[in-house]
């Protein structure tokens, strides 16, 4: 993995895919990349509030970038997810055993 980039845990990636399903958005790789960071930023903002500081909005820029190739590998190696190729270099990530809702 590239130095300085964040490697999310597979459970964080599955939760992000699930949240995209709830929003009826097809989990394309680029959208998933953004959603994982958004969810991490929201968790960070909650932790900051719990610590007694105030953060009005979840700041996505406070979360390290994710290597897109690393995210794809995480998805490909997770038994709860299935990666499907899309146009060009794009891909989508589906929840195994869940109907498509998008």
Backbone as a chain_set.jsonl record, in Angstrom:
{"seq": "XXXXXXXXXXXXXXXXXXXXXXXXXXXXXXXXXXXXXXXXXXXXXXXXXXXXXXXXXXXXXXXXXXXXXXXXXXXXXXXXXXXXXXXXXXXXXXXXXXXXXX", "coords": {"N": [[0.827, -1.187, 0.0], [0.351, 2.282, -0.618], [2.268, 4.851, 0.937], [0.96, 6.881, 3.554], [-1.661, 6.68, 2.794], [-4.965, 5.632, 3.602], [-6.101, 2.472, 4.732], [-9.027, 1.009, 4.693], [-10.968, -1.078, 6.928], [-12.347, -4.249, 6.012], [-14.998, -4.569, 7.028], [-15.846, -1.931, 7.261], [-15.991, -1.218, 4.609], [-17.983, -2.954, 3.639], [-20.15, -1.972, 5.136], [-20.319, 0.573, 4.019], [-21.026, -0.049, 1.364], [-23.507, -1.206, 1.884], [-24.845, 1.064, 2.833], [-25.014, 2.53, 0.495], [-26.729, 0.89, -0.965], [-29.029, 1.263, 0.617], [-29.533, 3.888, -0.041], [-30.286, 3.523, -2.587], [-28.373, 3.629, -4.613], [-26.175, 2.643, -7.146], [-23.322, 0.858, -6.301], [-20.706, 1.949, -7.548], [-17.149, 1.845, -8.012], [-15.842, 4.398, -7.705], [-17.799, 5.878, -6.406], [-18.126, 4.389, -4.108], [-15.615, 4.721, -2.958], [-15.735, 7.413, -2.207], [-17.919, 7.279, -0.404], [-16.964, 5.623, 1.668], [-15.014, 7.276, 2.79], [-16.658, 9.445, 3.58], [-18.268, 8.245, 5.552], [-16.335, 7.569, 7.416], [-15.429, 10.112, 8.102], [-17.74, 11.115, 9.321], [-17.882, 9.436, 11.553], [-15.521, 10.218, 12.803], [-16.119, 12.897, 13.391], [-18.153, 12.49, 15.235], [-16.693, 11.238, 17.293], [-15.053, 13.381, 18.007], [-16.946, 15.165, 19.039], [-17.824, 13.671, 21.231], [-15.53, 13.746, 22.743], [-15.701, 16.248, 23.731], [-15.221, 18.437, 22.186], [-16.303, 20.605, 19.506], [-17.579, 19.961, 16.335], [-18.984, 21.042, 13.553], [-19.694, 19.998, 11.024], [-19.071, 16.909, 9.352], [-15.848, 16.577, 8.332], [-14.593, 15.637, 5.433], [-12.095, 15.978, 4.393], [-10.459, 15.643, 6.543], [-9.995, 13.018, 6.747], [-7.726, 10.537, 5.766], [-6.692, 9.92, 2.357], [-7.807, 7.177, 0.295], [-6.285, 4.475, -1.292], [-7.33, 3.731, -4.455], [-6.894, 1.265, -5.779], [-6.283, -0.405, -3.678], [-8.727, -0.371, -2.3], [-10.321, -1.71, -4.155], [-9.077, -4.243, -4.114], [-9.64, -4.996, -1.472], [-12.413, -5.281, -1.673], [-12.565, -7.355, -3.591], [-11.471, -9.452, -2.153], [-13.242, -9.928, -0.126], [-15.689, -11.965, 1.213], [-18.334, -11.231, 1.442], [-18.872, -9.497, -0.55], [-19.215, -8.829, -4.069], [-17.4, -8.153, -6.938], [-17.994, -6.5, -9.935], [-17.147, -5.954, -13.315], [-17.378, -2.823, -15.037], [-18.007, -0.238, -17.476], [-15.023, 0.716, -19.192], [-12.421, 1.286, -16.929], [-13.918, 1.177, -14.721], [-15.799, -0.269, -11.991], [-18.306, -2.143, -10.215], [-19.629, -2.827, -6.945], [-21.191, -5.385, -5.334], [-23.528, -6.571, -2.871], [-23.346, -9.778, -1.682], [-25.923, -12.098, -2.094], [-27.93, -10.223, -1.801], [-30.693, -8.48, -3.218], [-30.581, -6.437, -6.162], [-31.191, -3.019, -5.909], [-31.189, -0.753, -7.343]], "CA": [[0.0, 0.0, 0.0], [1.104, 3.53, -0.696], [2.452, 5.501, 2.23], [0.088, 8.016, 3.819], [-3.033, 6.406, 2.402], [-5.705, 4.856, 4.584], [-6.613, 1.175, 4.302], [-10.193, 0.732, 5.532], [-11.247, -2.462, 7.296], [-13.418, -4.792, 5.159], [-16.331, -4.312, 7.591], [-16.185, -0.541, 6.927], [-16.333, -1.205, 3.186], [-19.301, -3.604, 3.526], [-21.126, -1.018, 5.676], [-20.468, 1.649, 3.037], [-21.813, -0.606, 0.257], [-24.864, -1.338, 2.403], [-25.45, 2.399, 2.891], [-25.348, 2.902, -0.887], [-27.956, 0.131, -1.265], [-30.134, 1.946, 1.295], [-29.795, 5.114, -0.806], [-30.632, 3.067, -3.939], [-27.308, 4.039, -5.527], [-25.312, 1.533, -7.54], [-21.999, 1.074, -5.7], [-19.534, 2.015, -8.426], [-15.922, 2.012, -7.249], [-15.555, 5.8, -7.376], [-18.801, 6.31, -5.431], [-17.795, 3.676, -2.876], [-14.433, 5.397, -2.416], [-16.223, 8.634, -1.552], [-18.795, 6.931, 0.715], [-16.142, 5.116, 2.777], [-14.418, 8.463, 3.431], [-17.724, 10.205, 4.233], [-18.668, 7.536, 6.772], [-15.231, 7.698, 8.361], [-15.447, 11.5, 8.575], [-18.875, 11.242, 10.241], [-17.478, 8.769, 12.79], [-14.502, 11.073, 13.412], [-16.814, 14.06, 13.95], [-18.853, 12.008, 16.442], [-15.659, 11.046, 18.306], [-14.604, 14.71, 18.442], [-18.01, 15.699, 19.905], [-17.79, 12.893, 22.476], [-14.359, 14.206, 23.493], [-15.991, 17.557, 24.301], [-14.993, 19.492, 21.198], [-17.431, 20.726, 18.587], [-17.292, 19.922, 14.9], [-20.34, 21.187, 13.04], [-19.9, 19.081, 9.903], [-18.034, 15.899, 9.156], [-14.882, 17.084, 7.363], [-14.024, 14.523, 4.677], [-10.673, 16.253, 4.171], [-9.723, 15.219, 7.736], [-9.77, 11.579, 6.603], [-6.718, 10.276, 4.732], [-7.158, 9.347, 1.094], [-7.764, 5.726, 0.158], [-5.755, 4.026, -2.574], [-8.424, 3.059, -5.16], [-6.542, -0.133, -6.07], [-6.391, -1.103, -2.397], [-10.153, -0.545, -2.038], [-10.807, -2.776, -5.034], [-8.562, -5.52, -3.584], [-10.43, -5.313, -0.279], [-13.71, -5.764, -2.157], [-12.381, -8.639, -4.264], [-11.105, -10.469, -1.166], [-14.281, -10.016, 0.897], [-16.701, -12.953, 0.82], [-19.66, -10.598, 1.474], [-18.974, -8.594, -1.692], [-18.869, -9.327, -5.4], [-16.97, -7.072, -7.824], [-18.365, -6.702, -11.335], [-16.579, -4.924, -14.188], [-18.289, -1.898, -15.716], [-17.353, 0.392, -18.627], [-13.657, 1.181, -18.988], [-11.766, 0.741, -15.73], [-14.879, 1.243, -13.628], [-16.362, -1.512, -11.483], [-19.31, -1.972, -9.174], [-19.477, -3.763, -5.833], [-22.516, -5.826, -4.928], [-23.649, -7.378, -1.659], [-23.683, -11.159, -2.002], [-27.194, -12.547, -1.533], [-28.875, -9.124, -1.689], [-31.212, -8.068, -4.53], [-30.202, -5.093, -6.636], [-32.294, -2.082, -5.656], [-30.862, 0.489, -8.071]], "C": [[0.871, 1.25, 0.0], [1.127, 4.213, 0.656], [1.518, 6.703, 2.367], [-1.359, 7.803, 3.423], [-3.672, 5.465, 3.414], [-6.204, 3.561, 3.968], [-7.791, 0.826, 5.197], [-10.33, -0.762, 5.824], [-12.379, -2.973, 6.392], [-14.824, -4.529, 5.711], [-16.79, -2.879, 7.31], [-16.63, -0.437, 5.474], [-17.711, -1.829, 2.98], [-20.391, -2.654, 4.028], [-21.368, 0.127, 4.695], [-21.281, 1.172, 1.832], [-23.273, -0.715, 0.678], [-25.563, 0.019, 2.431], [-25.811, 2.897, 1.49], [-26.592, 2.155, -1.351], [-29.165, 0.836, -0.641], [-30.528, 3.23, 0.566], [-30.19, 4.815, -2.25], [-29.662, 3.588, -5.003], [-26.453, 2.828, -5.872], [-23.902, 1.806, -7.037], [-20.841, 0.952, -6.701], [-18.308, 2.282, -7.557], [-15.665, 3.44, -6.803], [-16.543, 6.339, -6.343], [-18.525, 5.658, -4.077], [-16.603, 4.328, -2.186], [-14.855, 6.633, -1.621], [-17.051, 8.295, -0.312], [-17.997, 6.414, 1.912], [-15.521, 6.292, 3.525], [-15.463, 9.281, 4.171], [-18.124, 9.563, 5.561], [-17.578, 7.628, 7.838], [-15.188, 9.108, 8.95], [-16.582, 11.709, 9.577], [-18.537, 10.598, 11.585], [-16.447, 9.606, 13.541], [-15.155, 12.283, 14.072], [-17.548, 13.674, 15.228], [-17.859, 11.817, 17.584], [-15.182, 12.381, 18.864], [-15.647, 15.319, 19.38], [-18.019, 14.982, 21.254], [-16.636, 13.358, 23.358], [-14.557, 15.609, 24.057], [-15.712, 18.716, 23.364], [-16.188, 19.536, 20.262], [-16.938, 20.747, 17.144], [-18.652, 19.934, 14.228], [-20.641, 20.212, 11.895], [-18.765, 18.083, 9.851], [-17.118, 16.386, 8.034], [-14.185, 15.92, 6.674], [-12.526, 14.727, 4.47], [-9.821, 15.846, 5.382], [-9.377, 13.73, 7.679], [-8.728, 11.357, 5.506], [-7.345, 9.689, 3.472], [-7.013, 7.832, 1.116], [-7.204, 5.408, -1.219], [-6.869, 3.261, -3.286], [-8.135, 1.587, -5.466], [-6.647, -0.981, -4.81], [-7.865, -1.367, -2.08], [-10.71, -1.674, -2.904], [-10.339, -4.144, -4.534], [-9.336, -5.952, -2.341], [-11.775, -5.908, -0.7], [-13.591, -7.152, -2.779], [-12.09, -9.771, -3.282], [-12.145, -10.669, -0.069], [-15.392, -10.949, 0.426], [-18.117, -12.377, 0.812], [-19.926, -9.73, 0.251], [-18.62, -9.308, -2.992], [-18.556, -8.123, -6.289], [-17.349, -7.435, -9.25], [-17.751, -5.593, -12.176], [-17.681, -4.08, -14.827], [-17.525, -1.311, -16.909], [-15.958, 0.89, -18.271], [-13.018, 0.485, -17.799], [-12.702, 0.714, -14.534], [-15.358, -0.151, -13.234], [-17.464, -1.166, -10.497], [-19.118, -3.075, -8.145], [-20.874, -4.103, -5.32], [-22.447, -6.636, -3.641], [-24.097, -8.777, -2.056], [-25.006, -11.518, -1.318], [-28.238, -11.448, -1.375], [-29.39, -8.74, -3.076], [-30.723, -6.662, -4.879], [-31.402, -4.177, -6.48], [-32.091, -0.769, -6.402], [-31.079, 0.315, -9.55]], "O": [[1.975, 1.264, 0.545], [0.161, 4.168, 1.418], [1.311, 7.45, 1.41], [-2.203, 8.659, 3.688], [-3.005, 4.614, 4.002], [-6.673, 3.543, 2.83], [-7.596, 0.395, 6.334], [-9.861, -1.6, 5.054], [-13.277, -2.206, 6.045], [-15.75, -4.291, 4.935], [-17.984, -2.634, 7.138], [-17.531, 0.335, 5.145], [-18.524, -1.292, 2.227], [-21.447, -2.547, 3.405], [-22.497, 0.597, 4.555], [-22.133, 1.907, 1.332], [-24.172, -0.357, -0.084], [-26.742, 0.117, 2.09], [-26.802, 3.607, 1.319], [-27.425, 2.723, -2.057], [-30.201, 0.99, -1.288], [-31.697, 3.614, 0.551], [-30.405, 5.731, -3.044], [-30.053, 3.936, -6.117], [-26.054, 2.074, -4.986], [-23.341, 2.866, -7.313], [-20.098, -0.029, -6.691], [-18.421, 2.88, -6.487], [-15.307, 3.674, -5.648], [-16.177, 7.16, -5.501], [-18.669, 6.293, -3.032], [-16.59, 4.468, -0.963], [-14.387, 6.86, -0.505], [-16.906, 8.947, 0.722], [-18.324, 6.736, 3.055], [-15.504, 6.305, 4.756], [-15.199, 9.766, 5.272], [-18.296, 10.252, 6.567], [-17.875, 7.75, 9.026], [-14.942, 9.282, 10.143], [-16.403, 12.406, 10.576], [-18.865, 11.146, 12.637], [-16.489, 9.696, 14.768], [-14.789, 12.656, 15.187], [-17.565, 14.438, 16.193], [-18.145, 12.191, 18.721], [-14.934, 12.498, 20.064], [-15.294, 15.92, 20.394], [-18.199, 15.613, 22.295], [-16.752, 13.363, 24.584], [-13.696, 16.116, 24.777], [-15.948, 19.869, 23.725], [-16.993, 18.606, 20.232], [-16.0, 21.464, 16.798], [-19.397, 18.959, 14.314], [-21.741, 19.665, 11.822], [-17.64, 18.376, 10.255], [-17.571, 16.586, 6.908], [-13.298, 15.29, 7.249], [-11.773, 13.758, 4.381], [-8.602, 15.718, 5.265], [-8.567, 13.243, 8.468], [-8.841, 11.935, 4.425], [-8.393, 9.045, 3.524], [-6.201, 7.28, 1.86], [-7.613, 6.015, -2.209], [-7.318, 2.235, -2.775], [-9.042, 0.756, -5.415], [-7.054, -2.142, -4.869], [-8.217, -2.462, -1.642], [-11.488, -2.499, -2.425], [-11.116, -5.099, -4.529], [-9.649, -7.131, -2.176], [-12.217, -6.915, -0.148], [-14.421, -8.025, -2.523], [-12.425, -10.924, -3.55], [-11.95, -11.494, 0.823], [-15.969, -10.742, -0.641], [-19.017, -12.981, 0.228], [-21.051, -9.281, 0.031], [-17.837, -10.258, -3.01], [-19.352, -7.188, -6.38], [-17.064, -8.537, -9.719], [-17.819, -4.422, -11.803], [-18.772, -4.572, -15.117], [-16.492, -1.853, -17.3], [-15.739, 1.42, -17.182], [-13.066, -0.739, -17.675], [-12.316, 0.275, -13.45], [-15.325, -1.086, -14.034], [-17.544, -0.04, -10.006], [-18.526, -4.116, -8.429], [-21.637, -3.222, -4.925], [-21.448, -7.296, -3.355], [-25.131, -8.932, -2.706], [-25.187, -11.276, -0.125], [-29.328, -11.71, -0.865], [-28.603, -8.679, -4.021], [-30.489, -5.826, -4.007], [-32.512, -4.53, -6.88], [-32.764, 0.219, -6.111], [-30.857, 1.249, -10.32]]}, "num_chains": 1, "name": "protein.A"}
